[in-house]
Amino acid sequence: MKQYIIWYTLQFKAWVRRKTSWMQVLGMILLVVLTAQVQLPDAENTRVGVCSAPDEYAGRVLERLRAGDSMFDFIEYPQETAMRQDLVAGRIECGFIFSENFQELVQEGRIKDSVTYICTPFSAKGMVVQETFYAAFFEGYSEKILIDSEKEIYGRSDESLTEALLEKRRGYLQGSEMFQMDMIESEQKPGKPVASGEARPVQGMAGLFVFAVLWMAQARKFGGNGNGILSALDRGRRWKFQYLGCLAEAAVPAAVGVILVLLSPGHRGAEREIASMVVFVLVCSFWVLAVGRLFRSSTAFAGWTLTMLLVQMAVCPVFTDLAAYVPAVKVIRWGFPLGWLM
């Protein structure tokens, strides 16, 4: 045990003496702090912004949205700027902006130019919200379509025909005549968790940075650094020396990462974050050594660096949780170091 402590201490001192080591830590701090400023929409967020226009048509659409049976809470904003700020801050899922000449555009049939949909790359419910919005929009607009097309379709236009068409329209909108309902009862099996879709960007970026530090440290073997010491050791001791070297490389970056995570909102508690980081460093050090041996040249080793980072970012819930859509991802992520941290 004393020998292992000496090996660890020597390699930790070598890490401390390198200026590049502290530059890496500084880069990690800047990256994680910037990541902490990214506001991801809450997975349970159902608030949608609407910047309406001061005319009758826009008011009707907003009334239908609020009166409809929808899971979304439509919030009216008097100014577009305020809505965009709330969108960036993650307080609303997405938003709709009515054109100032909305009524005129609708009457001219220029529907595409009448409303602008805004979102962020993290808006997860955009398609459903758009369907809800345009259902309310066309509920009112369908009346105009019928009246405008009446003469073209039937060759004539009179009050009784108009009333009959509108009555039929109301029947479709208010009733269930359009579809036949077949309800299937289902039951969620106990003990089978459903993916929450929760993302942890700060933990993820801290973990990716620690992984990058360990991965790039292995690249030094191609330059001959430390090979003199390794050649004097047998295979068993050589592996232990390298593993302790990984732990020494990761010590300060991992400690800084935990501090940054605990200073950021949304952490899981000090005990859990520290324990997760310790397990991550132990697994990551072993993983990097094992996988690093598969590469025989510095070119191949460096070429796979970006791929390793991107794959882990994809399968682990850094900015989004793909397991909410592909459950198999929850199993795949355990094959990568970052999965043990998240």
VEXDOLO-900460 format. One record per residue (C-alpha): x, y, z; residue number from 0. Coordinates in Angstrom, 3 decimals, decimal comma, padded with zeros to 6 digits. Layout:
// residues N
+----------+----------+----------+------+
!        X !        Y !        Z ! resi !
+----------+----------+----------+------+
!        X !        Y !        Z !  NUM !
...
+----------+----------+----------+------+
//
This chain:
// residues 342
+----------+----------+----------+------+
!        X !        Y !        Z ! resi !
+----------+----------+----------+------+
!  000,000 !  000,000 !  000,000 !    0 !
!  002,855 !  002,381 !  000,835 !    1 !
!  004,272 !  001,880 ! -002,640 !    2 !
!  000,926 !  002,794 ! -004,231 !    3 !
!  000,713 !  005,958 ! -002,144 !    4 !
!  004,203 !  006,934 ! -003,300 !    5 !
!  003,289 !  006,301 ! -006,934 !    6 !
!  000,115 !  008,364 ! -006,609 !    7 !
!  001,925 !  011,224 ! -004,833 !    8 !
!  004,695 !  011,405 ! -007,416 !    9 !
!  002,245 !  011,541 ! -010,311 !   10 !
!  000,032 !  014,070 ! -008,547 !   11 !
!  003,066 !  016,327 ! -007,968 !   12 !
!  003,971 !  015,999 ! -011,643 !   13 !
!  000,432 !  017,101 ! -012,542 !   14 !
!  000,659 !  020,116 ! -010,209 !   15 !
!  003,956 !  021,250 ! -011,762 !   16 !
!  002,562 !  021,338 ! -015,309 !   17 !
!  001,187 !  024,750 ! -016,297 !   18 !
! -001,147 !  023,136 ! -018,794 !   19 !
! -002,890 !  021,325 ! -015,948 !   20 !
! -004,038 !  024,580 ! -014,377 !   21 !
! -005,010 !  025,967 ! -017,771 !   22 !
! -007,272 !  022,930 ! -018,165 !   23 !
! -008,887 !  023,613 ! -014,801 !   24 !
! -009,444 !  027,249 ! -015,743 !   25 !
! -011,010 !  026,183 ! -019,042 !   26 !
! -013,231 !  023,749 ! -017,174 !   27 !
! -014,447 !  026,487 ! -014,825 !   28 !
! -015,292 !  028,816 ! -017,714 !   29 !
! -017,072 !  026,086 ! -019,679 !   30 !
! -019,174 !  024,843 ! -016,759 !   31 !
! -020,077 !  028,388 ! -015,658 !   32 !
! -021,260 !  029,183 ! -019,184 !   33 !
! -023,228 !  025,933 ! -019,282 !   34 !
! -024,895 !  026,829 ! -015,988 !   35 !
! -026,266 !  029,960 ! -017,658 !   36 !
! -028,180 !  027,850 ! -020,203 !   37 !
! -031,794 !  027,672 ! -019,081 !   38 !
! -033,466 !  024,434 ! -020,147 !   39 !
! -037,263 !  024,350 ! -020,159 !   40 !
! -038,737 !  022,273 ! -017,373 !   41 !
! -039,925 !  018,860 ! -018,591 !   42 !
! -043,267 !  019,641 ! -016,930 !   43 !
! -043,494 !  023,172 ! -018,334 !   44 !
! -046,798 !  023,731 ! -020,153 !   45 !
! -046,721 !  027,523 ! -020,341 !   46 !
! -046,919 !  028,956 ! -023,864 !   47 !
! -046,575 !  032,642 ! -024,694 !   48 !
! -048,881 !  034,513 ! -027,049 !   49 !
! -048,138 !  038,056 ! -028,216 !   50 !
! -051,515 !  039,009 ! -029,634 !   51 !
! -052,522 !  041,769 ! -032,034 !   52 !
! -055,061 !  044,523 ! -031,257 !   53 !
! -057,841 !  043,305 ! -033,539 !   54 !
! -060,954 !  041,149 ! -033,378 !   55 !
! -059,596 !  038,109 ! -035,262 !   56 !
! -056,542 !  037,738 ! -032,997 !   57 !
! -058,716 !  038,131 ! -029,912 !   58 !
! -060,961 !  035,276 ! -031,079 !   59 !
! -058,020 !  032,925 ! -031,500 !   60 !
! -056,701 !  033,741 ! -028,015 !   61 !
! -060,165 !  033,204 ! -026,505 !   62 !
! -060,441 !  029,792 ! -028,160 !   63 !
! -057,003 !  028,797 ! -026,891 !   64 !
! -057,902 !  029,683 ! -023,310 !   65 !
! -061,360 !  028,148 ! -023,480 !   66 !
! -060,236 !  024,929 ! -025,160 !   67 !
! -059,578 !  021,639 ! -023,410 !   68 !
! -055,788 !  021,682 ! -023,625 !   69 !
! -052,866 !  020,725 ! -021,395 !   70 !
! -051,155 !  024,036 ! -022,173 !   71 !
! -051,499 !  027,315 ! -020,313 !   72 !
! -051,473 !  030,153 ! -022,835 !   73 !
! -050,029 !  033,375 ! -021,394 !   74 !
! -050,667 !  036,686 ! -023,162 !   75 !
! -047,749 !  039,107 ! -023,472 !   76 !
! -048,258 !  042,784 ! -024,347 !   77 !
! -044,724 !  043,011 ! -025,787 !   78 !
! -042,718 !  040,627 ! -027,933 !   79 !
! -039,471 !  041,461 ! -026,102 !   80 !
! -040,786 !  040,278 ! -022,733 !   81 !
! -041,976 !  037,000 ! -024,242 !   82 !
! -038,631 !  036,327 ! -025,908 !   83 !
! -036,831 !  036,971 ! -022,605 !   84 !
! -039,066 !  034,475 ! -020,793 !   85 !
! -038,501 !  031,949 ! -023,581 !   86 !
! -034,710 !  032,194 ! -023,290 !   87 !
! -034,981 !  031,968 ! -019,496 !   88 !
! -037,005 !  028,758 ! -019,798 !   89 !
! -040,133 !  030,180 ! -018,163 !   90 !
! -042,252 !  029,306 ! -021,202 !   91 !
! -041,972 !  026,356 ! -023,594 !   92 !
! -042,443 !  028,341 ! -026,807 !   93 !
! -044,485 !  031,262 ! -028,157 !   94 !
! -046,610 !  032,710 ! -030,949 !   95 !
! -046,398 !  036,264 ! -032,279 !   96 !
! -049,361 !  037,725 ! -034,173 !   97 !
! -048,516 !  040,133 ! -036,963 !   98 !
! -049,622 !  043,724 ! -036,363 !   99 !
! -051,820 !  043,556 ! -039,483 !  100 !
! -053,089 !  040,072 ! -038,577 !  101 !
! -056,716 !  040,659 ! -039,603 !  102 !
! -055,720 !  042,090 ! -042,967 !  103 !
! -053,417 !  039,153 ! -043,713 !  104 !
! -056,108 !  036,638 ! -042,763 !  105 !
! -058,661 !  038,329 ! -044,994 !  106 !
! -056,169 !  038,219 ! -047,869 !  107 !
! -055,517 !  034,526 ! -047,233 !  108 !
! -051,850 !  035,061 ! -046,304 !  109 !
! -051,989 !  032,711 ! -043,333 !  110 !
! -048,292 !  031,867 ! -043,313 !  111 !
! -047,317 !  035,503 ! -042,727 !  112 !
! -049,927 !  036,182 ! -040,042 !  113 !
! -048,354 !  034,291 ! -037,097 !  114 !
! -044,729 !  033,581 ! -036,165 !  115 !
! -043,815 !  030,595 ! -034,007 !  116 !
! -040,704 !  030,990 ! -031,816 !  117 !
! -038,867 !  028,358 ! -029,802 !  118 !
! -035,414 !  027,318 ! -028,572 !  119 !
! -033,452 !  024,162 ! -029,502 !  120 !
! -034,621 !  022,762 ! -026,158 !  121 !
! -038,358 !  023,126 ! -026,770 !  122 !
! -039,640 !  019,552 ! -026,556 !  123 !
! -043,389 !  020,058 ! -027,023 !  124 !
! -043,299 !  022,340 ! -030,054 !  125 !
! -045,185 !  020,090 ! -032,462 !  126 !
! -048,039 !  019,456 ! -030,021 !  127 !
! -048,316 !  023,162 ! -029,174 !  128 !
! -048,448 !  024,088 ! -032,863 !  129 !
! -051,229 !  021,572 ! -033,465 !  130 !
! -053,191 !  023,019 ! -030,534 !  131 !
! -052,677 !  026,583 ! -031,704 !  132 !
! -053,621 !  026,019 ! -035,322 !  133 !
! -056,637 !  023,936 ! -034,331 !  134 !
! -057,966 !  027,006 ! -032,519 !  135 !
! -056,870 !  029,257 ! -035,364 !  136 !
! -058,640 !  027,293 ! -038,090 !  137 !
! -061,710 !  026,790 ! -035,950 !  138 !
! -062,395 !  030,442 ! -036,541 !  139 !
! -060,857 !  030,666 ! -039,997 !  140 !
! -062,861 !  027,690 ! -041,357 !  141 !
! -066,000 !  029,868 ! -041,228 !  142 !
! -064,395 !  032,361 ! -043,613 !  143 !
! -063,232 !  029,540 ! -045,909 !  144 !
! -066,754 !  028,138 ! -046,166 !  145 !
! -068,352 !  031,485 ! -046,893 !  146 !
! -065,691 !  032,482 ! -049,454 !  147 !
! -065,848 !  029,102 ! -051,235 !  148 !
! -069,643 !  028,692 ! -051,192 !  149 !
! -070,327 !  030,217 ! -054,589 !  150 !
! -067,292 !  028,576 ! -056,179 !  151 !
! -068,296 !  025,088 ! -054,984 !  152 !
! -072,097 !  025,220 ! -055,339 !  153 !
! -072,417 !  027,749 ! -058,130 !  154 !
! -074,655 !  029,956 ! -056,034 !  155 !
! -074,732 !  031,787 ! -052,711 !  156 !
! -077,735 !  032,378 ! -050,504 !  157 !
! -078,477 !  032,824 ! -046,823 !  158 !
! -080,097 !  029,401 ! -046,284 !  159 !
! -077,176 !  027,546 ! -047,855 !  160 !
! -074,691 !  029,532 ! -045,808 !  161 !
! -076,551 !  028,735 ! -042,592 !  162 !
! -076,683 !  025,024 ! -043,481 !  163 !
! -072,943 !  024,912 ! -044,099 !  164 !
! -072,159 !  026,738 ! -040,869 !  165 !
! -074,504 !  024,455 ! -038,917 !  166 !
! -072,724 !  021,409 ! -040,298 !  167 !
! -069,381 !  022,972 ! -039,360 !  168 !
! -070,567 !  023,559 ! -035,788 !  169 !
! -071,632 !  019,942 ! -035,576 !  170 !
! -068,155 !  018,724 ! -036,482 !  171 !
! -066,444 !  021,149 ! -034,102 !  172 !
! -068,668 !  020,519 ! -031,084 !  173 !
! -069,481 !  016,849 ! -031,520 !  174 !
! -067,712 !  013,570 ! -032,095 !  175 !
! -069,247 !  012,738 ! -035,471 !  176 !
! -065,996 !  012,862 ! -037,395 !  177 !
! -064,274 !  009,935 ! -035,667 !  178 !
! -065,344 !  006,561 ! -034,327 !  179 !
! -064,015 !  006,051 ! -030,800 !  180 !
! -062,498 !  002,760 ! -029,706 !  181 !
! -060,971 !  003,089 ! -026,234 !  182 !
! -058,302 !  000,579 ! -025,257 !  183 !
! -057,587 !  000,161 ! -021,567 !  184 !
! -053,928 ! -000,204 ! -020,646 !  185 !
! -052,010 ! -000,555 ! -017,452 !  186 !
! -048,471 !  000,441 ! -016,515 !  187 !
! -046,636 ! -002,559 ! -015,134 !  188 !
! -045,398 ! -001,974 ! -011,570 !  189 !
! -041,702 ! -001,602 ! -011,049 !  190 !
! -041,070 ! -000,451 ! -014,614 !  191 !
! -039,919 !  003,198 ! -014,447 !  192 !
! -040,710 !  005,640 ! -017,203 !  193 !
! -037,959 !  007,946 ! -018,448 !  194 !
! -038,342 !  011,376 ! -016,916 !  195 !
! -036,535 !  013,286 ! -019,634 !  196 !
! -034,553 !  015,223 ! -017,028 !  197 !
! -031,287 !  016,747 ! -018,254 !  198 !
! -028,283 !  017,768 ! -016,142 !  199 !
! -026,084 !  020,069 ! -018,243 !  200 !
! -023,732 !  021,199 ! -015,460 !  201 !
! -022,973 !  017,677 ! -014,235 !  202 !
! -022,659 !  016,516 ! -017,832 !  203 !
! -020,177 !  019,166 ! -018,942 !  204 !
! -018,085 !  018,759 ! -015,766 !  205 !
! -017,939 !  015,005 ! -016,376 !  206 !
! -017,087 !  015,391 ! -020,058 !  207 !
! -014,247 !  017,744 ! -019,176 !  208 !
! -012,783 !  015,291 ! -016,638 !  209 !
! -013,073 !  012,539 ! -019,258 !  210 !
! -011,315 !  014,735 ! -021,837 !  211 !
! -008,479 !  015,435 ! -019,371 !  212 !
! -007,915 !  011,714 ! -018,749 !  213 !
! -008,306 !  010,775 ! -022,400 !  214 !
! -005,801 !  013,354 ! -023,631 !  215 !
! -003,395 !  012,414 ! -020,818 !  216 !
! -003,191 !  008,951 ! -022,378 !  217 !
! -001,976 !  010,568 ! -025,604 !  218 !
!  001,334 !  011,296 ! -023,877 !  219 !
!  002,245 !  007,621 ! -024,166 !  220 !
!  002,754 !  008,132 ! -027,899 !  221 !
!  005,413 !  010,743 ! -027,130 !  222 !
!  007,383 !  008,424 ! -024,851 !  223 !
!  006,575 !  010,304 ! -021,629 !  224 !
!  006,790 !  007,980 ! -018,661 !  225 !
!  007,727 !  004,941 ! -020,756 !  226 !
!  011,081 !  004,677 ! -018,991 !  227 !
!  009,387 !  004,082 ! -015,639 !  228 !
!  006,829 !  001,702 ! -017,124 !  229 !
!  009,529 ! -000,405 ! -018,790 !  230 !
!  011,026 ! -001,112 ! -015,354 !  231 !
!  007,738 ! -002,558 ! -014,072 !  232 !
!  006,088 ! -005,881 ! -014,786 !  233 !
!  002,651 ! -005,975 ! -016,467 !  234 !
!  000,619 ! -006,019 ! -013,219 !  235 !
!  002,469 ! -003,152 ! -011,565 !  236 !
!  002,579 ! -001,217 ! -014,821 !  237 !
! -001,243 ! -001,230 ! -015,051 !  238 !
! -001,560 ! -000,177 ! -011,391 !  239 !
!  000,929 !  002,646 ! -011,915 !  240 !
! -001,054 !  003,908 ! -014,918 !  241 !
! -004,370 !  003,627 ! -013,065 !  242 !
! -003,018 !  005,635 ! -010,129 !  243 !
! -001,739 !  008,163 ! -012,674 !  244 !
! -005,285 !  008,576 ! -014,019 !  245 !
! -006,603 !  009,109 ! -010,500 !  246 !
! -003,923 !  011,743 ! -009,923 !  247 !
! -004,789 !  013,502 ! -013,194 !  248 !
! -008,495 !  013,574 ! -012,312 !  249 !
! -008,234 !  014,613 ! -008,646 !  250 !
! -008,261 !  018,403 ! -008,987 !  251 !
! -010,566 !  018,652 ! -012,048 !  252 !
! -013,079 !  016,312 ! -010,351 !  253 !
! -012,971 !  018,310 ! -007,104 !  254 !
! -013,472 !  021,567 ! -009,002 !  255 !
! -016,297 !  019,955 ! -010,960 !  256 !
! -018,132 !  018,940 ! -007,778 !  257 !
! -017,776 !  022,452 ! -006,355 !  258 !
! -019,181 !  023,987 ! -009,544 !  259 !
! -022,091 !  021,536 ! -009,551 !  260 !
! -022,954 !  022,305 ! -005,921 !  261 !
! -022,839 !  026,039 ! -006,647 !  262 !
! -025,298 !  025,601 ! -009,520 !  263 !
! -029,077 !  025,285 ! -009,079 !  264 !
! -030,675 !  021,900 ! -009,506 !  265 !
! -027,968 !  019,723 ! -007,943 !  266 !
! -028,922 !  016,453 ! -006,239 !  267 !
! -027,358 !  017,169 ! -002,857 !  268 !
! -023,719 !  017,233 ! -001,726 !  269 !
! -023,505 !  013,562 ! -000,695 !  270 !
! -024,940 !  012,240 ! -003,952 !  271 !
! -022,916 !  014,550 ! -006,182 !  272 !
! -019,648 !  013,700 ! -004,413 !  273 !
! -020,388 !  009,968 ! -004,457 !  274 !
! -021,336 !  010,099 ! -008,155 !  275 !
! -018,120 !  011,921 ! -009,035 !  276 !
! -015,966 !  009,434 ! -007,076 !  277 !
! -017,577 !  006,477 ! -008,852 !  278 !
! -017,256 !  008,286 ! -012,183 !  279 !
! -013,515 !  008,929 ! -011,716 !  280 !
! -012,867 !  005,298 ! -010,714 !  281 !
! -014,812 !  003,947 ! -013,698 !  282 !
! -013,515 !  006,569 ! -016,128 !  283 !
! -009,870 !  005,873 ! -015,244 !  284 !
! -010,341 !  002,148 ! -015,875 !  285 !
! -012,343 !  002,774 ! -019,081 !  286 !
! -009,799 !  005,193 ! -020,543 !  287 !
! -006,905 !  002,806 ! -019,889 !  288 !
! -008,758 ! -000,180 ! -021,355 !  289 !
! -010,067 !  001,568 ! -024,466 !  290 !
! -006,868 !  003,579 ! -024,952 !  291 !
! -004,907 !  000,362 ! -025,459 !  292 !
! -006,892 ! -000,333 ! -028,618 !  293 !
! -005,165 !  002,538 ! -030,445 !  294 !
! -001,683 !  002,089 ! -031,857 !  295 !
! -001,070 !  005,575 ! -033,262 !  296 !
! -001,488 !  009,134 ! -032,028 !  297 !
! -003,461 !  010,030 ! -035,173 !  298 !
! -006,141 !  007,400 ! -034,538 !  299 !
! -006,212 !  008,227 ! -030,844 !  300 !
! -006,739 !  011,955 ! -031,443 !  301 !
! -009,232 !  011,296 ! -034,235 !  302 !
! -011,546 !  009,414 ! -031,912 !  303 !
! -011,499 !  012,090 ! -029,198 !  304 !
! -014,383 !  014,160 ! -030,557 !  305 !
! -016,399 !  011,030 ! -031,309 !  306 !
! -016,042 !  009,789 ! -027,733 !  307 !
! -017,241 !  013,127 ! -026,381 !  308 !
! -020,195 !  013,434 ! -028,763 !  309 !
! -021,402 !  009,866 ! -028,239 !  310 !
! -021,455 !  010,330 ! -024,471 !  311 !
! -023,196 !  013,669 ! -024,836 !  312 !
! -025,843 !  011,972 ! -026,977 !  313 !
! -026,582 !  008,900 ! -024,853 !  314 !
! -026,335 !  010,653 ! -021,480 !  315 !
! -028,838 !  013,327 ! -020,318 !  316 !
! -026,531 !  016,321 ! -020,723 !  317 !
! -028,860 !  018,670 ! -022,605 !  318 !
! -031,631 !  016,227 ! -023,440 !  319 !
! -032,583 !  012,715 ! -022,380 !  320 !
! -032,987 !  010,456 ! -025,405 !  321 !
! -034,084 !  007,657 ! -023,084 !  322 !
! -037,447 !  009,406 ! -022,876 !  323 !
! -037,940 !  008,407 ! -026,521 !  324 !
! -035,636 !  005,374 ! -026,876 !  325 !
! -035,640 !  003,360 ! -023,601 !  326 !
! -032,666 !  001,263 ! -024,760 !  327 !
! -030,445 !  004,331 ! -024,314 !  328 !
! -030,772 !  003,908 ! -020,532 !  329 !
! -028,870 !  000,617 ! -020,859 !  330 !
! -026,372 !  001,813 ! -023,469 !  331 !
! -025,210 !  004,769 ! -021,363 !  332 !
! -023,814 !  002,422 ! -018,696 !  333 !
! -021,171 !  001,367 ! -021,210 !  334 !
! -019,643 !  004,856 ! -021,084 !  335 !
! -017,998 !  006,636 ! -018,127 !  336 !
! -020,396 !  009,592 ! -018,138 !  337 !
! -023,335 !  007,263 ! -017,584 !  338 !
! -021,999 !  006,529 ! -014,082 !  339 !
! -022,064 !  010,234 ! -013,209 !  340 !
! -025,499 !  011,181 ! -014,566 !  341 !
+----------+----------+----------+------+
//
